[in-house]
């Protein structure tokens, strides 16, 4: 507590000096896609860093350096922390939120084990802030919206606790966003929480990691409220978690009615998916339907066409209606034909090539909500 009091006094002194010089006081954000900024064409997708400014005290500006897809490790190794270092000065604040991508053990460029490497990487951010006379603030990773029935699942495992322990050891203010965002989601429940995340039927989006504009507002509010709870001198407006939970969600899209379509009216020519080459005809059944996440497609691969090799971001089923094809699934090759059903799991790799003179015609079915972020 004594360390926090000394740091708060330093912030006040440095902030007053910069204010007297007419210079802005800044809150820098280092983080991942849950905090990062997005262009207007990706609306309504927003990171919470885009909505933090309204919660800051007068005279403070946000500098959002968060980058999609980065972990505490890759943010440093790719030079993004260097960009903050070039601007950071005494009296500034550095908010640090990682964890989502540090958990990806399958990606050695981003993975950090929670017991040792993850807190070691976070210490780099703490050292930078302190070395510049700025104040580090650690933020636990925001919750994913993953329910099993009525129970909200914790998808971050030991990573939030690693941040909590580091904050305690270093005497750093902690925003426990993992805890507050899980409380928020539990209070809402599965159905009512969906509009705060990126569920946009018109864009075929069903994403339980990233936020709509309303979700970004709530999470930014939770960051401000948690920061104020951790440090009464934090440069945020008076706000409590109860005010954050009162932020309304956008109205849900209306559910489209039952209907019948004929494939002749929806056929569209396309090249082979995933740079597979050749020509295909796609039949996007119910592409404009709203209110459910099931995707149902038919595709005809004309002679010479293929679905190129790629790693799945979702579970998916192919059902062969007619023709023959060569399937490569996780490196194993086999021929498929009418009646064969192919289940490809998220994270698996596959490719499918048409064989012979007859079109290879398949049905494709998947749950849009299962798509990996």
Secondary structure as the mmCIF struct_conf table of DSSP 4:
data_model
#
loop_
_struct_conf.conf_type_id
_struct_conf.id
_struct_conf.beg_label_comp_id
_struct_conf.beg_label_asym_id
_struct_conf.beg_label_seq_id
_struct_conf.end_label_comp_id
_struct_conf.end_label_asym_id
_struct_conf.end_label_seq_id
HELX_RH_AL_P HELX_RH_AL_P1 UNK A 2 UNK A 20
TURN_TY1_P TURN_TY1_P1 UNK A 21 UNK A 22
HELX_LH_PP_P HELX_LH_PP_P1 UNK A 23 UNK A 24
STRN STRN1 UNK A 25 UNK A 31
TURN_TY1_P TURN_TY1_P2 UNK A 33 UNK A 35
HELX_RH_3T_P HELX_RH_3T_P1 UNK A 40 UNK A 42
TURN_TY1_P TURN_TY1_P3 UNK A 43 UNK A 44
STRN STRN2 UNK A 46 UNK A 46
HELX_RH_3T_P HELX_RH_3T_P2 UNK A 48 UNK A 51
HELX_RH_3T_P HELX_RH_3T_P3 UNK A 53 UNK A 55
STRN STRN3 UNK A 56 UNK A 56
HELX_LH_PP_P HELX_LH_PP_P2 UNK A 57 UNK A 57
TURN_TY1_P TURN_TY1_P4 UNK A 58 UNK A 59
STRN STRN4 UNK A 60 UNK A 64
TURN_TY1_P TURN_TY1_P5 UNK A 68 UNK A 69
HELX_RH_AL_P HELX_RH_AL_P2 UNK A 72 UNK A 77
TURN_TY1_P TURN_TY1_P6 UNK A 78 UNK A 79
HELX_RH_AL_P HELX_RH_AL_P3 UNK A 80 UNK A 87
TURN_TY1_P TURN_TY1_P7 UNK A 90 UNK A 91
STRN STRN5 UNK A 93 UNK A 97
TURN_TY1_P TURN_TY1_P8 UNK A 100 UNK A 103
TURN_TY1_P TURN_TY1_P9 UNK A 105 UNK A 106
TURN_TY1_P TURN_TY1_P10 UNK A 108 UNK A 110
TURN_TY1_P TURN_TY1_P11 UNK A 114 UNK A 116
HELX_RH_AL_P HELX_RH_AL_P4 UNK A 117 UNK A 132
TURN_TY1_P TURN_TY1_P12 UNK A 133 UNK A 133
STRN STRN6 UNK A 135 UNK A 139
HELX_LH_PP_P HELX_LH_PP_P3 UNK A 140 UNK A 144
STRN STRN7 UNK A 147 UNK A 148
TURN_TY1_P TURN_TY1_P13 UNK A 149 UNK A 150
STRN STRN8 UNK A 151 UNK A 152
HELX_LH_PP_P HELX_LH_PP_P4 UNK A 153 UNK A 153
BEND BEND1 UNK A 156 UNK A 156
TURN_TY1_P TURN_TY1_P14 UNK A 157 UNK A 158
HELX_RH_AL_P HELX_RH_AL_P5 UNK A 159 UNK A 170
TURN_TY1_P TURN_TY1_P15 UNK A 171 UNK A 171
STRN STRN9 UNK A 173 UNK A 175
HELX_RH_AL_P HELX_RH_AL_P6 UNK A 177 UNK A 188
HELX_RH_AL_P HELX_RH_AL_P7 UNK A 190 UNK A 193
HELX_RH_3T_P HELX_RH_3T_P4 UNK A 194 UNK A 196
STRN STRN10 UNK A 197 UNK A 200
HELX_RH_3T_P HELX_RH_3T_P5 UNK A 201 UNK A 203
TURN_TY1_P TURN_TY1_P16 UNK A 204 UNK A 204
STRN STRN11 UNK A 205 UNK A 211
HELX_RH_AL_P HELX_RH_AL_P8 UNK A 213 UNK A 230
TURN_TY1_P TURN_TY1_P17 UNK A 232 UNK A 233
BEND BEND2 UNK A 235 UNK A 235
STRN STRN12 UNK A 236 UNK A 236
BEND BEND3 UNK A 238 UNK A 238
HELX_RH_AL_P HELX_RH_AL_P9 UNK A 241 UNK A 245
TURN_TY1_P TURN_TY1_P18 UNK A 246 UNK A 246
BEND BEND4 UNK A 247 UNK A 247
HELX_LH_PP_P HELX_LH_PP_P5 UNK A 248 UNK A 258
HELX_RH_3T_P HELX_RH_3T_P6 UNK A 263 UNK A 265
TURN_TY1_P TURN_TY1_P19 UNK A 266 UNK A 266
STRN STRN13 UNK A 267 UNK A 271
HELX_LH_PP_P HELX_LH_PP_P6 UNK A 272 UNK A 272
HELX_RH_3T_P HELX_RH_3T_P7 UNK A 273 UNK A 275
TURN_TY1_P TURN_TY1_P20 UNK A 276 UNK A 276
BEND BEND5 UNK A 278 UNK A 278
STRN STRN14 UNK A 279 UNK A 285
TURN_TY1_P TURN_TY1_P21 UNK A 286 UNK A 288
BEND BEND6 UNK A 291 UNK A 291
STRN STRN15 UNK A 294 UNK A 301
TURN_TY1_P TURN_TY1_P22 UNK A 303 UNK A 304
STRN STRN16 UNK A 306 UNK A 311
BEND BEND7 UNK A 313 UNK A 314
STRN STRN17 UNK A 316 UNK A 322
BEND BEND8 UNK A 323 UNK A 323
STRN STRN18 UNK A 324 UNK A 329
TURN_TY1_P TURN_TY1_P23 UNK A 330 UNK A 331
STRN STRN19 UNK A 332 UNK A 336
TURN_TY1_P TURN_TY1_P24 UNK A 338 UNK A 339
STRN STRN20 UNK A 341 UNK A 344
TURN_TY1_P TURN_TY1_P25 UNK A 346 UNK A 347
STRN STRN21 UNK A 349 UNK A 355
BEND BEND9 UNK A 356 UNK A 358
STRN STRN22 UNK A 360 UNK A 367
HELX_RH_3T_P HELX_RH_3T_P8 UNK A 368 UNK A 370
#
